[in-house]
Amino acid sequence: MSRGIRFAATILVTGLCTAYLLWKIDLSETIEILSGVHVGYFLGALALMVVTIWPMAWRWQLLLRARGIGDGLGWLTRAYFVSYAAGQFLPTSLGGDAMRIYETARRHPGRTGPIAGTILLERALGGAATLVLAGAGFALALGHYDVGAYLWVELVFVLGTIVLGVVFFSRRARRPLRSFVPVLSFLRLERPLRAVYEGVHAFRTHGRLLLAVFGITLVLQTFRVLSIWLSGEAVGIDLSPRPYYVMGPLLFLVMLVPFTVNGLAVRESFFVSFLGNLAVEADAAFAAGFVFFLVTVAMAVPGGLILAWEGLRGPLWALPDRRAPGAREEPLVPSFHRGDGK
């Protein structure tokens, strides 16, 4: 997609969401609510998000090791914090992922495909875990909160996750995928997409690892949803955590919309729309979304300080050993063109 189209889409999406917010909220009332934010709840939400960074880095380390890519937990944790800093200026969470791919690929030349594959797999497993949480949240909220309108949206994501799982892990899916090669080649997308595909497909023989990583992700997402609940509590929204286990997974998915910068306006619109179905005033719902935005900004501060320090003093972590001089980059894909089924 060209920069012009992406920029136009960003302006359109952000503009529509901003117009929706201006229609729904009273700015003076919202400012009054934000002036009375409970700092303790805000710090609690921030703490829950920060303490999950280390296990997320460990999860990523497990996936990288399965592809023969070794890196220390300290550097991987640093990469996560830096990705949050990058995500403040790049399109949504995907911008932070791109930063992780870029930095890690510089440390491991010739391994861009496998590295991108691990990060995409993280996203896929994260999406699956959030959908499991959404189902649990719906069961908990049933009879207590009216959240049924969002179940159709979640159903679409469930079906999409299943389809992606088949595409990436089924050997039989490789044959029909070959038909897209000419189009992708014309668009100059075949090589990068093929590299990512192979990076994910290689994990089809690591069933126990995928199950373990999924379990880790499920626990992490459970805690991260509580940070959204605490953001609501910080502005006086008196709801139990139950409906947030329906809202949270959808919010994480909404934050992947690639046409906004750090989810600006889209995140707050989602808070207003979802919590409005639960009889929460639009001003308070917007304030909750803005508090959660402040949590994400605060999470970016360590990454910004790391980048500033490294710009002045050099890298905090040394580069790992390089491959032997003259070593060629591994083949990106043996296979859309082959019929051996590997």
RATATA-V387540 format. One record per pair of residues at least 24 apart in sequence whose C-alpha atoms are under 10 Angstrom apart, sorted by the first residue. I is the first residue (numbers start at 1). GAP is how many residues later the second one is. Records with the same first field share a line. If there is no record, write none. Layout:
BEGIN
I: GAP + GAP
END
This chain:
BEGIN
1: 186
5: 254
6: 85 + 252 + 253 + 254
7: 252 + 253
8: 251
9: 249 + 250 + 251
10: 81 + 247 + 248 + 249 + 250 + 251 + 254
11: 248 + 249 + 250
12: 247 + 248
13: 244 + 245 + 246 + 247 + 251 + 252 + 253
14: 245 + 246 + 247 + 249 + 250 + 251 + 252 + 255
15: 249 + 250 + 251
16: 249 + 250 + 253
17: 247 + 248 + 249 + 250 + 251 + 252 + 253
18: 246 + 247 + 248 + 250 + 251
19: 246 + 250
20: 245 + 246 + 248 + 249 + 252 + 253
21: 244 + 245 + 247 + 248 + 249 + 251 + 252 + 261 + 262 + 265
22: 247
23: 259
24: 245 + 248 + 249 + 257 + 258 + 259 + 262
25: 247 + 256 + 257 + 258 + 259 + 260 + 261 + 262
26: 256 + 257 + 258 + 260
27: 256 + 259
28: 255
29: 253 + 254 + 255 + 258
30: 205 + 252 + 253 + 254 + 255 + 256 + 257 + 258
31: 252 + 253 + 256
32: 251 + 252 + 255
33: 201 + 202 + 203 + 250 + 251 + 253 + 254 + 255
34: 200 + 201 + 202 + 249 + 250 + 252 + 253 + 254 + 256 + 257
35: 200 + 252
36: 198 + 199 + 200
37: 194 + 195 + 196 + 197 + 198 + 199 + 250 + 251 + 254
38: 192 + 193 + 194 + 195 + 196 + 197 + 198
39: 192 + 195 + 196
40: 190 + 193 + 194
41: 186 + 188 + 189 + 190 + 191 + 192 + 193 + 194
42: 185 + 186 + 188 + 189 + 190 + 191 + 192 + 193 + 249 + 250 + 252 + 253
43: 184 + 187 + 188 + 191 + 252 + 255
44: 182 + 183 + 186 + 187 + 190 + 251
45: 178 + 179 + 180 + 181 + 182 + 183 + 184 + 185 + 186 + 187 + 188 + 189 + 246 + 247 + 250 + 251
46: 178 + 181 + 182 + 184 + 185 + 246 + 248 + 249 + 250 + 251 + 252 + 253
47: 177 + 180 + 248 + 252
48: 172 + 175 + 176 + 177 + 178 + 179 + 180 + 182
49: 171 + 172 + 174 + 175 + 176 + 177 + 178 + 179 + 246 + 247 + 250
50: 31 + 174 + 245 + 246 + 248 + 249
51: 169 + 172 + 173
52: 165 + 167 + 168 + 169 + 171 + 172
53: 24 + 25 + 27 + 28 + 167 + 246
54: 24 + 26 + 27
55: 161 + 162 + 164 + 165
56: 24 + 66 + 157 + 160 + 161 + 164
57: 24
58: 155 + 158
59: 59 + 63 + 150 + 153 + 154 + 155 + 157 + 158
60: 55 + 58 + 59 + 61 + 62 + 153
61: 57
62: 56 + 147 + 148 + 150 + 151
63: 51 + 52 + 54 + 55 + 56 + 58 + 59 + 140 + 143 + 146 + 147 + 150
64: 50 + 51 + 53 + 54 + 55
65: 53
66: 48 + 52 + 136 + 137 + 140 + 143
67: 44 + 47 + 48 + 50 + 51 + 132 + 135 + 136
68: 43 + 46
69: 35 + 39 + 42 + 45 + 46
70: 38 + 250 + 251
71: 33 + 36 + 37 + 248 + 249
72: 245 + 248
74: 242 + 243
75: 29 + 241 + 242 + 243 + 244
76: 24 + 28
77: 226
78: 224 + 225 + 228 + 229 + 238 + 239
79: 24 + 25 + 224 + 227
80: 220 + 223
81: 218 + 219 + 220 + 221 + 222 + 223 + 224 + 225 + 226
82: 217 + 218 + 219 + 220 + 221 + 222 + 223 + 224 + 225
83: 217 + 220 + 221
84: 178 + 212 + 213 + 214 + 215 + 216 + 217 + 218 + 219 + 220
85: 211 + 212 + 213 + 214 + 215 + 216 + 217 + 218 + 219 + 220 + 221 + 222
86: 176 + 214 + 217 + 218
87: 174 + 175 + 176 + 209 + 210 + 213
88: 173 + 174 + 175 + 176 + 208 + 209 + 212
89: 171 + 172 + 173
90: 168 + 169 + 170 + 171 + 172 + 173
91: 164 + 165 + 166 + 167 + 168 + 169 + 170 + 171 + 172 + 173
92: 162 + 163 + 164 + 165 + 166 + 167 + 168 + 169 + 170 + 171 + 172
93: 159 + 160 + 161 + 162 + 163 + 164 + 165 + 167 + 168 + 169 + 170
94: 26 + 29 + 161 + 162 + 163 + 164 + 168
95: 161 + 163 + 166 + 167
96: 166
97: 26
104: 215
106: 213
107: 211 + 212 + 213 + 214 + 215
108: 211 + 212 + 213 + 214 + 215
109: 213 + 214 + 218 + 219 + 220 + 221
110: 213 + 217 + 218 + 219 + 220 + 221 + 222
111: 84 + 88 + 218 + 219 + 220 + 221
112: 80 + 83 + 84 + 87 + 217 + 218 + 220
113: 78 + 79 + 80 + 81 + 82 + 83 + 84 + 85 + 86 + 87 + 217 + 218 + 219 + 220
114: 81 + 82 + 83 + 84 + 85 + 86 + 87 + 88 + 216 + 218
115: 80 + 81 + 84 + 85
116: 76 + 77 + 79 + 80 + 81 + 82 + 83 + 84
117: 76 + 78 + 79 + 80 + 81 + 82 + 83 + 84 + 85 + 86
118: 78 + 81 + 82 + 84 + 85
119: 77 + 80 + 81
120: 76 + 77 + 79 + 80
121: 44 + 47 + 75 + 76 + 78 + 79 + 80 + 82 + 89 + 92
122: 78 + 88 + 91 + 92 + 95
123: 94 + 130 + 133
124: 37 + 40 + 41 + 76 + 90
125: 36 + 40 + 85 + 86 + 88 + 89 + 90 + 91 + 92 + 93
126: 87 + 88 + 90 + 91 + 92 + 94 + 95 + 123 + 126 + 127
127: 30 + 31 + 34 + 87 + 90 + 91 + 94 + 122 + 123 + 125 + 126
128: 29 + 30 + 33 + 34 + 37 + 86 + 89 + 90 + 121
129: 85 + 86 + 87 + 88 + 89 + 90 + 91 + 92 + 93 + 120
130: 24 + 28 + 87 + 88 + 90 + 91 + 92 + 95 + 115 + 116 + 117 + 118 + 119 + 120 + 121 + 122 + 123
131: 24 + 26 + 27 + 30 + 87 + 114 + 115 + 117 + 118 + 119 + 122
132: 26 + 86 + 113 + 114 + 117
133: 85 + 86 + 88 + 89 + 92 + 111 + 112 + 113 + 114 + 115 + 116
134: 108 + 109 + 110 + 111 + 112 + 113 + 114 + 115 + 116
135: 110 + 111 + 114
136: 106 + 107 + 109 + 110
137: 104 + 105 + 106 + 107 + 108 + 109 + 110 + 111 + 112
138: 104 + 105 + 106 + 107 + 108 + 109
139: 103 + 104 + 106 + 107
140: 101 + 102 + 103 + 105 + 106
141: 99 + 100 + 101 + 102 + 103 + 104 + 105
142: 100 + 101
144: 98 + 99 + 134
145: 94 + 97 + 98 + 132 + 133 + 134
146: 97 + 128 + 131 + 132 + 133
147: 96 + 99 + 100 + 127 + 128 + 130 + 131
148: 98 + 129
149: 125 + 128
150: 96 + 97 + 100 + 124
151: 95 + 99
153: 97
154: 92 + 95 + 96 + 99
157: 93 + 96
165: 35 + 36
167: 30 + 34
168: 28 + 29 + 30 + 31 + 32 + 33 + 34 + 35 + 36
169: 28 + 29 + 31 + 32 + 33 + 34 + 35 + 36
170: 31 + 34 + 171
171: 30 + 33 + 169 + 170 + 171
172: 169 + 170
173: 168
174: 161 + 162 + 163 + 164 + 165 + 167 + 168
175: 160 + 161 + 162 + 163 + 164 + 166
176: 160
177: 159 + 160
178: 157 + 158 + 159 + 160
179: 157 + 158
180: 156
181: 155 + 156
190: 146
191: 141 + 142
192: 140 + 141
193: 139 + 140
194: 138 + 139 + 140 + 141 + 142
195: 136 + 137 + 138 + 139
196: 136 + 137
197: 135 + 136
198: 133 + 134 + 135 + 136 + 137 + 138
199: 133 + 134
201: 141
202: 140
221: 24 + 27 + 28 + 31
222: 26 + 27
224: 24 + 25 + 28
225: 24 + 26 + 27
227: 65 + 68
228: 43 + 60 + 61 + 63 + 64 + 67
229: 59 + 63
230: 58 + 61 + 62
231: 54 + 56 + 57 + 58 + 59 + 60 + 61 + 62 + 63 + 64
232: 39 + 43 + 52 + 53 + 54 + 55 + 56 + 57 + 58 + 59 + 60
233: 55
234: 53 + 54 + 57 + 58
235: 48 + 49 + 50 + 51 + 52 + 53 + 54 + 55 + 56
236: 48 + 49 + 51 + 52
237: 38 + 43 + 44 + 47 + 48 + 50 + 51
238: 42
239: 36 + 39 + 41
243: 31 + 32 + 35
244: 30 + 31
246: 28
247: 24 + 27 + 28
250: 24
262: 31 + 34 + 35
263: 30
264: 26 + 29
265: 24 + 25
267: 25 + 26
268: 24 + 25
END
